[in-house]
Amino acid sequence: MMAKRKIRSKELAEKMGITEANLSILKTGKAKAIRFSTLALICEILDCQPGDILAYETEAEEV
């Protein structure tokens, strides 16, 4: 979605008010959870829906 919107990680992180390292954790799927307010902000900035940036994976798929 970021590529589609032509926005870099640094720019998204700045607009969100978080560090690039924290954004990287979200992007790589290493985060244990995400606040709805954070998800809403990402969707607002990228002009998308949660389903455009999230995917459900079972534990078997994560390994």
Residue frames as a rotation matrix with the C-alpha (Angstrom) as fourth column:
MET 1
0.570 0.822 0.000 0.00
0.822 -0.570 0.000 0.00
0.000 0.000 -1.000 0.00
MET 2
0.366 -0.516 -0.775 2.88
0.193 -0.772 0.606 2.31
-0.911 -0.371 -0.183 0.75
ALA 3
-0.708 -0.643 0.292 4.34
0.378 0.005 0.926 1.76
-0.596 0.766 0.239 -2.73
LYS 4
-0.168 0.760 0.628 0.92
0.975 0.032 0.221 2.30
0.148 0.649 -0.746 -4.27
ARG 5
0.825 0.517 -0.229 0.63
0.560 -0.803 0.206 5.63
-0.078 -0.298 -0.951 -2.44
LYS 6
0.278 -0.835 0.475 4.28
0.486 -0.304 -0.819 6.49
0.829 0.458 0.321 -3.14
ILE 7
0.698 -0.077 0.712 5.13
-0.602 -0.602 0.525 7.06
0.388 -0.795 -0.467 0.52
ARG 8
-0.163 -0.860 -0.484 8.34
-0.144 0.506 -0.850 5.96
0.976 -0.069 -0.206 2.19
SER 9
0.191 0.177 -0.965 8.66
0.796 0.547 0.258 4.44
0.574 -0.818 -0.037 5.64
LYS 10
-0.743 -0.561 -0.365 10.38
0.669 -0.603 -0.434 7.54
0.024 -0.567 0.823 6.95
GLU 11
-0.805 0.483 0.345 7.56
-0.307 -0.836 0.455 9.80
0.508 0.260 0.821 5.77
LEU 12
0.153 0.898 -0.412 4.83
0.046 0.410 0.911 7.50
0.987 -0.159 0.021 7.13
ALA 13
-0.074 -0.271 -0.960 6.59
0.933 0.322 -0.162 7.23
0.353 -0.907 0.229 10.49
GLU 14
-0.950 -0.311 -0.011 6.90
0.301 -0.911 -0.283 11.03
0.078 -0.273 0.959 10.69
LYS 15
-0.488 0.841 0.232 3.22
-0.429 -0.463 0.775 11.54
0.760 0.278 0.587 9.84
MET 16
0.345 0.617 -0.707 2.26
0.283 0.650 0.705 8.95
0.895 -0.444 0.049 12.48
GLY 17
0.428 -0.274 0.862 4.59
-0.769 -0.612 0.187 10.35
0.476 -0.742 -0.472 15.11
ILE 18
0.900 -0.201 0.387 6.46
-0.083 0.793 0.604 7.07
-0.428 -0.575 0.697 15.66
THR 19
-0.051 -0.986 -0.157 10.02
-0.627 -0.091 0.774 5.93
-0.778 0.138 -0.613 15.01
GLU 20
0.111 -0.010 -0.994 11.00
-0.940 0.323 -0.109 4.14
0.322 0.946 0.026 11.83
ALA 21
-0.877 -0.471 -0.097 12.06
-0.400 0.825 -0.399 1.20
0.268 -0.311 -0.912 14.02
ASN 22
-0.574 0.739 0.352 8.56
-0.192 0.296 -0.936 0.87
-0.796 -0.605 -0.028 15.46
LEU 23
0.325 0.663 -0.674 7.03
-0.846 -0.115 -0.521 1.13
-0.423 0.740 0.523 12.00
SER 24
-0.356 -0.560 -0.748 9.39
-0.811 0.582 -0.050 -1.60
0.463 0.589 -0.662 10.83
ILE 25
-0.931 0.067 0.358 8.13
-0.195 0.738 -0.646 -3.88
-0.308 -0.671 -0.674 13.61
LEU 26
0.011 1.000 -0.015 4.58
-0.391 -0.009 -0.920 -3.33
-0.920 0.016 0.391 12.39
LYS 27
0.291 0.083 -0.953 5.52
-0.953 -0.068 -0.297 -3.87
-0.089 0.994 0.059 8.73
THR 28
-0.569 -0.639 -0.517 7.40
-0.682 0.718 -0.136 -7.11
0.459 0.275 -0.845 9.34
GLY 29
0.355 0.822 -0.445 4.62
-0.325 0.555 0.766 -8.63
0.877 -0.127 0.464 11.43
LYS 30
-0.477 -0.642 -0.600 6.78
0.375 0.469 -0.800 -8.89
0.795 -0.607 0.017 14.54
ALA 31
-0.655 0.324 0.683 4.37
-0.672 -0.664 -0.329 -6.80
0.347 -0.674 0.652 16.62
LYS 32
-0.935 0.337 -0.108 2.28
0.346 0.807 -0.478 -8.81
-0.074 -0.485 -0.872 19.08
ALA 33
0.084 0.984 -0.159 -0.59
0.898 -0.144 -0.416 -6.33
-0.433 -0.108 -0.895 18.81
ILE 34
-0.831 -0.232 0.506 -1.64
0.432 -0.842 0.324 -3.05
0.351 0.488 0.799 17.25
ARG 35
-0.577 0.642 -0.504 -3.93
0.261 -0.440 -0.859 -0.44
-0.774 -0.628 0.086 18.73
PHE 36
0.187 0.747 0.638 -7.04
0.941 0.049 -0.334 0.37
-0.280 0.663 -0.694 16.75
SER 37
0.784 0.082 -0.615 -6.05
0.053 -0.997 -0.064 4.04
-0.618 0.018 -0.786 16.91
THR 38
-0.266 -0.946 -0.184 -2.70
-0.328 -0.091 0.940 3.20
-0.906 0.311 -0.286 15.26
LEU 39
-0.543 0.157 0.825 -4.39
0.686 0.650 0.328 1.11
-0.485 0.744 -0.460 12.59
ALA 40
0.562 0.826 0.036 -6.90
0.733 -0.477 -0.485 3.89
-0.384 0.299 -0.874 11.97
LEU 41
0.478 -0.463 -0.746 -4.10
-0.282 -0.886 0.369 6.43
-0.832 0.034 -0.554 11.60
ILE 42
-0.635 -0.707 0.311 -2.23
0.021 0.387 0.922 4.25
-0.772 0.592 -0.231 9.10
CYS 43
-0.232 0.646 0.727 -5.42
0.926 0.377 -0.039 3.80
-0.299 0.664 -0.685 7.09
GLU 44
0.723 0.491 -0.486 -6.14
0.378 -0.870 -0.316 7.53
-0.578 0.045 -0.815 7.21
ILE 45
0.074 -0.802 -0.593 -2.66
-0.426 -0.563 0.708 8.45
-0.902 0.200 -0.383 5.99
LEU 46
-0.849 -0.462 0.257 -2.60
-0.025 0.521 0.853 5.76
-0.528 0.718 -0.454 3.27
ASP 47
-0.256 0.858 -0.445 -6.27
-0.922 -0.354 -0.154 6.30
-0.290 0.372 0.882 2.36
CYS 48
-0.566 0.031 -0.824 -7.07
-0.379 0.877 0.294 2.60
0.732 0.479 -0.485 2.62
GLN 49
0.610 0.756 0.238 -9.05
-0.650 0.306 0.695 0.04
0.453 -0.579 0.678 4.61
PRO 50
0.188 -0.554 0.811 -7.58
-0.827 0.356 0.435 -2.32
-0.530 -0.752 -0.391 7.25
GLY 51
0.666 0.144 0.732 -8.07
0.118 0.949 -0.294 -5.29
-0.737 0.282 0.615 4.91
ASP 52
0.932 -0.362 -0.035 -5.77
-0.135 -0.254 -0.958 -3.59
0.338 0.897 -0.286 2.41
ILE 53
0.124 -0.955 0.269 -2.82
-0.747 -0.268 -0.608 -3.84
0.653 -0.125 -0.747 4.80
LEU 54
-0.244 -0.156 0.957 -3.62
-0.863 0.485 -0.141 -6.78
-0.442 -0.860 -0.253 7.11
ALA 55
0.004 0.243 -0.970 -3.70
-0.608 0.770 0.191 -10.50
0.794 0.589 0.151 6.45
TYR 56
0.547 0.241 0.802 -4.72
-0.801 0.428 0.418 -13.30
-0.242 -0.871 0.427 8.82
GLU 57
-0.114 -0.622 -0.774 -2.23
-0.601 0.664 -0.445 -16.13
0.791 0.415 -0.449 9.18
THR 58
0.924 0.363 -0.118 -2.63
-0.153 0.636 0.756 -19.28
0.349 -0.681 0.644 11.23
GLU 59
0.570 -0.746 0.344 0.19
-0.561 -0.047 0.826 -20.36
-0.601 -0.664 -0.446 13.51
ALA 60
0.408 -0.399 0.821 1.24
0.542 0.830 0.134 -23.00
-0.735 0.390 0.554 10.96
GLU 61
0.725 -0.084 0.683 1.69
0.611 -0.379 -0.695 -20.29
0.318 0.921 -0.224 8.33
GLU 62
0.914 -0.354 0.199 3.79
-0.403 -0.853 0.332 -18.11
0.052 -0.383 -0.922 10.66
VAL 63
0.510 -0.744 0.433 6.56
-0.062 0.470 0.881 -20.71
-0.858 -0.476 0.193 11.00
